[in-house]
Amino acid sequence: MTATPSHTADITVDGTGLLCVTLLLRLRRQIDGAAPGTVVHIIATDPAAPLDLPAWCHMTGHTYLGPVPGGTDRPVYALRLAAAARPTRPDAPWHPAAPAS
């Protein structure tokens, strides 16, 4: 899957030089409060990003749109925020949030 030009970014997260753990922390912080349907572009130089971002989207319910083609010297990936996203822990966004009691 490759993001198309109709997937223009509403939010851009620059994760240049970050490992995916830190990238996900930044991503979670920057999308907090964003509306469902928001398209997010993530600049990610971590070689694990093409695996980790789709897995994170699968876990949270967001839609992974794929790599964004052309024009940059760094890889860019796109996702669309879900209306009913599954929450993650603020300190560890790669883990689901504990159920409310």
N, C-alpha and C positions, 0 to 999 in steps of 0.2 A: 504494500500500500504506500502511495506517495501523496502527500498533501498537494492540493491543487491551488491555483491562484485564488479561488473563491474562499480559501481558508486564510484570509488576511488576519494578521494578529491583532487582537484587542489588548493583550498583555504580552510582553517579551521578558523572559527570564534569562539573564546572562550567567551561564554556569561555566564560562571559560576557565579552565584550570582546576575545576572542582571535581572531586570524586563524587560518585552518585549519591553517597550518603549525605554529603553536604549540599549537593544539588537538590535533593528531595526536600531538605529542610528549607532551603531558599524558595523552592517552588511552592511548597505548602504555605509559607508565610505570604508570598506575593499573590496567591489566588484566594486567600482567606477573604470571604465576603463578596467575591466576584459572582456575577449572575450566571445562572445556567445558560449554556449555549455559548459562553465566552470562549473564543479561540485563543489559545496560549501557544506562543512559539518559545521553545527552549533551545538556547545555544549551549551545546554540550560537547566538550572535547574528550570526556572520559570514554575510552573504548567500550565500556560496558553499557553506555547509555542506550544503544539500540536494542538491548535486551531488557534493561531495567525499566525504562519508561513504559513500554507496552505492558510489562508485568505489573507495574504500579497502577496503570490505568485499569487493568483487569481487576485488581484487588479493590480499587476505590469506586469503580463503576463509570469513570470518565472514559471518553472515546479517544483512542490513540489514532491519529490521522496519518502518521508516518513522517518520513523525512520531507523537508521543504526543499524543493529543487532550486538550484542556481543562485548565482550572485554573491556568495559569501565564501570566505576562506576557512570558515569553521562550520561544522555540521549543525544544522538546525532541524528540530523535530517539532511537530504540531500535535496538539490535543484539544478536544472540546470538552468543557466542563459539563457534568451531568446535573440534572435537577435533583436527583435522589442519590447523590454520592455517598458512599460509605465512609464515615469519619475515620481518621487515623490519629494516632497519638501525636500531640504537638512536638514532643521531644524525639519522636522516632516515627516519622511518617511512613515508614515501610512496615509498620505494625498497625493492625486495626485498633481502633479505640476500644477501651473496655466498655461493656454494656452498662447503660445507666441503671442504677439500682433504685 
